[in-house]
Amino acid sequence: MAQPDAAPGEVTPLGVWPGTAYPLGATYDGAGTNFSVFSEVADAVELCLIARDGTETRVPLEEVDTYVWHAYLPTIGPGQRYGFRVHGPYDPEHGLRCDPSKLLLDPYGKAFDGEFDNDSSLYTYGEDSLGHTMTGVVINPFFDWGADRPPNRPYHETVIYEAHVKGMTMTHPDIPEELRGTYAGIAHPAIVEHLKELGITAIELMPVHQFLHDRVLLDQGLRNYWGYNSFGYLAPHNEYAASPRGGAAVTEFKAMVRALHAEGIEVILDVVYNHTGEGNHLGPTLAFRGIDNAAYYRLVDEDPSHYMDYTGTGNSLNVRHPHTLQLIMDSLRYWILDMHVDGFRFDLAATLARELHDVDRLSTFFDLVQQDPVVSQVKLIAEPWDVGEGGYQVGNFPGQWTEWNGKYRDTVRDYWRGEPATLGEFASRLTGSSDLYEVTGRRPSASINFITAHDGFTLRDLVSYNEKHNAANGEGNRDGESYNRSWNCGVEGPTDDPEILALRARQSRNLLATLVLSQGTPMLAHGDEMGRTQQGNNNAYCQDSPLAWMDWSLMQTNSDLFEFTKRVIALRTAHPIFRRRRFLAGRPIRSKEHARDIAWLTPAGEQMTPADWDSGFGKSLTVYLNGLGINEPGPRGERITDDSFLLCFNAHDSGLDFVLPDPDYGAEWAVALDCSVPDGRADATYPAASTVAVPARCLLVLHCPA
């Protein structure tokens, strides 16, 4: 074991103390390190200390408390590489897969070193995997956070930006090459200023838990770019660190959070607790499978040699087991308390609610989150579906949760591409989806509204392709969603036709403006503000290349789109009428001012009738938002007032004349945003009851000062 004056990773014999069962993992206290691992099935467990030359010293863990094996090693400190070997039954037919020839990773590891080389030893019983797998690394938990404080931004003031650590930073010309693709790159002033200028309040990072690259992808020269293949739930992915060795990723990640917090930007992590990177019964034995297969994974009841797969990735974590639940909750608390993150987006969250087979919103996992004084206080965002039967659960999560609103995405896409019979649902999605969230006592902000995300077309591709073009993924274009609710505006893919290009640009602005000005919490996908394209690939999970990275030269090419996006986000930020905390009432309110907080009008300026709502061909309406009808107080109990707005939606393929309402609604209306103009700016004023020409497929926003 490491002497006090030895370099990290050098091993010499020393004493072993009993240590403690908790906390699990490797915990350095300034003098030595406590090692602790759970295995109910093990007959014996060895801690393996790995020297820098790859040699191994095995330390039997003699102390066992309630199936937790532990020891304290004085003088072992940061930089020490380690793993475990678990001795026990190997009987796959009964779900038992212990194999002491495997160097196993710590489920609670806070940093990892090395890489998997996909040697046969990782897949077969009895072959030693030392030298072919990663190792855990003892980290130094101490960090100077300075005056760091969580921004604690309320949901109704939040604008989320989904981003990829590597993809966002790899081509930025102002980021030094050695920092591109890293946490330090995200913390670079060039990225921070971009987010601030855009008006972003929270960055949602695609998976940064330590993940692995699938052998099938590596064999094709591809990589698991997205990262939805986690195995280290307490460790930042080491490939995203400028210095990937040892525990440097931990320090670099913390510095990134500190830098973003200093500018008022929250950090939300996309987390994958529904499955691990070990895959199905043919996958590698890296950690959980060899430590306690039946505890960590859902096995098929009739055939425990196979795994239940609600995720489409080969396995599902066993959230019925208390130690698996403990791992998830300990991981969440660690990222909040030690890493200072502000929230989580849970990938395929419906899987976490499957205690038996059906999704249960009263499951133990949700109970634990509700009762936890730390986890319950951060942003909790569900991807409310999985691939299992009954897995689509939009609107069905508990009251404390917000959700990616897939119905919002689908409805808004359909409206702007001209699908019939969407007007009524479009109105519901525009106003916060009360039909989905009000019954559980939630607010409009429970709806995480999005048009695009990492999974699917980018915004530019959404208006440029009818079909997916995923040949580069090596799966014969069979992967990815085939029904995208997209419209290519007349030509598939690239074109020089100026009319089609103008229509695509206008459609992009329509979609962005609708997203940002809807009630709820808007989420943009990184690069949509500058017209990022993946050339029609709607499943770029394996494309760690310029195809999926942000092309920062588009900031010049599509500068008008960036200016438009800034303008519409600034409009939302400046006007509380677009970010209501409560659902709109749509009925008279007791006030000497105008009687409604919202009114729905036809292009002729008349109140919408049931026949208007039910018209399958209806594609146009005016939404009146009364700035004097806001029925919720401000943070200090003050009354909130705002300008009044008219949103004139025209999704028809021809221009329409919109009649503005009578003077009771407002005497004079000025253009606040015009989606027919590249940057959205237009200087025009119209008196009440006048006629305004709204071009084909265009959103026009007018306002009347309070």
Secondary structure, DSSP 8 states (H G I E B T S, - for coil): ---TTS-TT-------B---S-S-EEEE-SSEEEEEEE-SS-SEEEEEEE-TTS-EEEEE--EEETTEEEEEEET--TT-EEEEEEE--EEGGGTEE--TTS-B--TT-S-EES-----GGGTSTT---TTTS-EEE--------TT-------GGG--EEEE-HHHHHTT-TTS-GGGTTSHHHHHSHHHHHHHHHHT--EEEES--EEE---HHHHTTT----S---EEEEEEE-GGGSSS-STTHHHHHHHHHHHHHHHTT-EEEEEE--S--TT-STTS--SSHHHHHHHHHB-EETTEEEEE--SSSSS--B-TTSHHHHHHHHHHHHHHHHTT---EEEETTGGGGGBSSSSB-TTSHHHHHHHH-TTGGGSEEEE----SSTT---TT-S-TT-EEE-HHHHHHHHHHHHT-SS-HHHHHHHHTT-HHHHGGGT--GGGEEEES--SSS--HHHHTT-SS---GGGTSTT-SS-S------TTSSS----HHHHHHHHHHHHHHHHHHHHSSSEEEEETTGGGT---TT-S-GGG--STTTS--TTHHHHTHHHHHHHHHHHHHHHH-GGGS-SS----S--SSSS-S-SEEEE-TTS-B--HHHHH-TT--EEEEEE-TT---SB-TTS-B----EEEEEEE-SSS-EEEE---TTT-SEEEEEEETTSTT-----EEETT-EEEE-SSEEEEEEE--
